[in-house]
């Protein structure tokens, strides 16, 4: 990616803006205990994908009644509580990259599979909401990652071109979504995101400071 050509830099939220995958896992484990469930390998890898889809599968596997969207809401409320109670900070290097980008007139976008409620809560609690020009959540598009809908929506709202945009993703599903939208993608290796395969990205990085802006 020619750093001079970037006009829009789009971040995934969970595992990129915030090292939050452990928070989601904590929330899921708490909920498994509440539901008296012992999870097994019939359940899909939830990282970077639809949480409501994950809980829908849980209900199917364990033959339980319930609303996957209410379970998703419960999970996200537990994540927000952890952010607030532990006074968590953005991922190392995030603020430096964003500030450099802003100085060069690059707009900042967010493309998340999480719901609008969690997106707004997380960005507010991290005190980084003011840096984002465009944010799109998973409940605002027809299909979540690995489909490209959330990225295409960011481009639409920004009036941006895929060839002048770059994305930062920490999951295989996220990388696939960005690439399907025609966007250059940095694959961020975040060890707490569960050993995700980001080799399909245009450039693999191990620190957000490696983003070229």
Helices and strands as residue ranges (DSSP letters): G 3-5, E 8-11, H 21-34, H 51-61, H 68-85, H 94-103, E 107-111, H 116-125, G 129-131, E 134-136, G 138-140, H 149-158, G 162-164, E 165-169, H 172-180, E 184-188, G 191-193, E 203-205, G 208-210
